[in-house]
Amino acid sequence: MFEAMKMAKNAIQVYNSALNVSNANIANLSVTGYKSLDISFQTVLDKMMRPGTSASVFSNFGGTNPQQFGQGVGVASIGINFSQGSLVSSNRPIDLAISGRGLFIVSDDGGTTYKYTRAGDFSINANNSLVTSAGMQVYGLNASGSIVAITGLTGDVSEYAWDTGTGALNHNGSATGYRIAMTYFNNPAGLGQASGTTFTETLSSGSPASPISASGTAGTISSGRLEQSNVFFLGESINSLEIQRAISANLNTVKAASDLISSFISKLG
């Protein structure tokens, strides 16, 4: 009974983690550029009581299967789902959306370290720099192709728009000298979550590709549009119900085992 309670307790902890993931996805349903999390499970062998045997070549007796005592459940992985979100109009030409695997390059420490995001809801701050909705500096490419902070902008954001073919930022139809910088990772699911909808490089993701402008490699861009969250609400709702059902079933197992133990102790008393 104690083994059953232990297994059920571990399962409840695992499914509670899954419920937290599902709830986080639903909470970010309307967040621009949000990429949902996927969780997967694995069985955990609890105990091998006796290994199997092969059939005897000297008799008619067959072999025996191994005797395995129960299997628990564990979290196999929690990764980022980088599937494409739907693109919607923002009515702001300075906003950008990516179709493809690319990421915008941003920084919150003056370029000492970079972060990466799919959220292209940009604005111009008091220092005349292009920034994300969270105030992070947005980076671009200059005429020589070097990565630089997009600064020195003037005028209202409505006066700016992107050339979707070259990625160039124009001000009232005239070139500013900047192109949006984009990069990509061979394993984006291995990126680390950072503040807001930004991601950081990890050993799993590998290093980012050299910054490039809009192209087929990193994807194409759409001016005046934004990428919506890729959370599938109906799917997440169903997952939440299934997880809650699993938690409830394991709670019932704990209660049944506890009642049996209490009954046994009372009879001893």
PyMOL commands that set and color helices and strands:
alter all, ss='L'
color gray80, all
select helices_A, chain A and resi 2-27+157-159+188-190+233-268
alter helices_A, ss='H'
color red, helices_A
select strands_A, chain A and resi 37-50+67-80+87-89+96-99+103-107+115-117+123-124+130-131+137-141+147-149+160-162+168-171+174-180+182-183+192-193+198-200+220-223+225-227
alter strands_A, ss='S'
color yellow, strands_A
deselect
rebuild
show_as cartoon
